[in-house]
Amino acid sequence: SETTTSGLSAEDAAAKEWIAQKESSGSYTAQNGQYYGRYQLSLSYLNGDLSAENQEKVADDYVAGRYGSWSAAKTFWLANGWY
């Protein structure tokens, strides 16, 4: 949707959506052990705020800090099966 990819290039927006589909089928309430939500972030990263808005912000910050872009995160995911 517009809110999940605003400010991203088309390539990064597509990569972000691809990761969300791989991680959770796009669900903000998916849970697998300590990982939660659309991007399967560690619950510790979410600091108790499981809202869609916070998941988007935390995911964007995580990817920017670790990979620099969603496209780079997708490349890593393809090589490793996780990000």
SEVO-654612 format. One line per 3 residues: number of its first residue (from 1); their letters; for each residue x, y, z of N, C-alpha, C. Coordinates in steps of 0.02 Angstrom, whole numbers, always signed. Layout:
# residues N
NUM> A> X/Y/Z/X/Y/Z/X/Y/Z; ...
# end
This chain:
# residues 83
1> SET> +42/-60/+0/+0/+0/+0/+44/+62/+0; +12/+119/-10/+48/+182/-13/+86/+196/+51; +55/+181/+108/+87/+197/+172/+148/+154/+187
4> TTS> +148/+92/+163/+205/+48/+179/+266/+63/+136; +256/+96/+79/+312/+106/+34/+324/+179/+16; +292/+225/+51/+301/+296/+34/+374/+316/+44
7> GLS> +399/+354/-3/+468/+377/+1/+519/+329/-26; +498/+270/-47/+545/+221/-74/+544/+223/-150; +601/+204/-181/+602/+196/-253/+557/+137/-271
10> AED> +538/+132/-333/+496/+75/-355/+531/+9/-341; +596/+6/-352/+634/-56/-340/+633/-74/-266; +645/-24/-223/+645/-38/-151/+575/-55/-126
13> AAA> +524/-21/-152/+456/-36/-132/+438/-109/-150; +458/-130/-209/+445/-199/-231/+483/-248/-187; +545/-233/-170/+585/-277/-128/+556/-282/-58
16> KEW> +532/-226/-31/+501/-225/+35/+439/-270/+36; +397/-263/-14/+337/-304/-19/+355/-378/-27; +406/-393/-67/+429/-461/-77/+450/-492/-11
19> IAQ> +489/-456/+28/+512/-481/+94/+452/-492/+139; +405/-445/+140/+345/-453/+183/+307/-516/+164; +301/-530/+100/+265/-590/+78/+303/-653/+98
22> KES> +369/-653/+91/+409/-711/+110/+407/-723/+185; +411/-670/+224/+416/-676/+297/+349/-693/+330; +294/-665/+305/+231/-671/+343/+169/-675/+299
25> SGS> +177/-682/+233/+121/-675/+186/+87/-607/+194; +124/-558/+218/+99/-490/+225/+59/-477/+289; +61/-523/+336/+20/-516/+397/+56/-478/+452
28> YTA> +22/-427/+479/+49/-389/+535/+45/-426/+601; +9/-483/+603/+0/-520/+666/+33/-589/+664; +71/-604/+612/+105/-668/+609/+156/-673/+665
31> QNG> +160/-732/+697/+209/-740/+751/+243/-807/+743; +309/-807/+753/+349/-868/+749/+403/-861/+802; +391/-891/+861/+438/-884/+916/+444/-811/+936
34> QYY> +506/-786/+937/+518/-716/+958/+508/-666/+901; +489/-690/+842/+482/-646/+785/+408/-631/+772; +394/-569/+755/+325/-547/+751/+312/-503/+691
37> GRY> +253/-512/+662/+226/-464/+615/+246/-472/+543; +230/-421/+505/+238/-421/+432/+310/-434/+410; +358/-410/+448/+429/-418/+429/+466/-467/+475
40> QLS> +428/-502/+519/+457/-550/+566/+517/-520/+603; +505/-463/+635/+555/-429/+675/+557/-460/+744; +616/-460/+775/+621/-482/+844/+576/-438/+887
43> LSY> +538/-469/+933/+494/-431/+977/+533/-377/+1015; +596/-389/+1029/+636/-340/+1066/+643/-275/+1026; +645/-279/+960/+650/-219/+918/+587/-177/+920
46> LNG> +530/-210/+932/+465/-175/+929/+448/-140/+995; +484/-154/+1048/+475/-119/+1112/+402/-117/+1136; +366/-172/+1126/+298/-176/+1151/+245/-143/+1108
49> DLS> +265/-109/+1055/+218/-77/+1009/+212/-120/+946; +158/-159/+943/+149/-206/+888/+108/-177/+831; +94/-112/+834/+53/-80/+782/+85/-85/+714
52> AEN> +43/-84/+663/+69/-85/+594/+116/-27/+582; +99/+32/+608/+140/+92/+598/+210/+82/+627; +213/+54/+687/+278/+43/+718/+317/-11/+682
55> QEK> +284/-64/+660/+318/-116/+622/+350/-87/+559; +314/-43/+525/+341/-12/+465/+403/+30/+481; +398/+71/+533/+454/+115/+552/+515/+74/+573
58> VAD> +504/+24/+616/+559/-16/+641/+591/-56/+583; +550/-83/+539/+577/-121/+482/+619/-75/+437; +593/-16/+422/+631/+31/+380/+697/+50/+413
61> DYV> +695/+64/+479/+757/+82/+515/+806/+25/+516; +781/-36/+529/+824/-96/+531/+859/-107/+464; +819/-105/+411/+847/-118/+344/+896/-63/+324
64> AGR> +878/+0/+338/+923/+55/+321/+990/+48/+357; +987/+29/+420/+1048/+23/+460/+1090/-37/+442; +1058/-93/+427/+1095/-154/+414/+1115/-163/+341
67> YGS> +1070/-144/+295/+1082/-158/+224/+1087/-95/+180; +1060/-40/+203/+1061/+21/+164/+1000/+31/+120; +969/-24/+99/+909/-20/+57/+871/-86/+61
70> WSA> +807/-83/+44/+767/-144/+40/+791/-189/-17; +816/-160/-70/+842/-201/-126/+902/-242/-103; +946/-211/-64/+1004/-247/-38/+982/-300/+12
73> AKT> +931/-286/+51/+905/-335/+98/+877/-395/+61; +842/-383/+5/+815/-438/-35/+872/-481/-64; +924/-449/-88/+982/-486/-114/+1010/-532/-61
76> FWL> +1017/-505/+0/+1042/-545/+56/+993/-603/+71; +928/-589/+72/+877/-640/+85/+883/-696/+35; +890/-679/-29/+895/-730/-81/+956/-775/-71
79> ANG> +1010/-747/-45/+1070/-786/-34/+1067/-828/+30; +1029/-804/+80/+1032/-835/+146/+965/-862/+172; +910/-842/+142/+845/-865/+165/+818/-827/+225
82> WY> +851/-773/+243/+830/-729/+299/+863/-662/+289; +844/-614/+331/+876/-548/+326/+881/-517/+395
# end
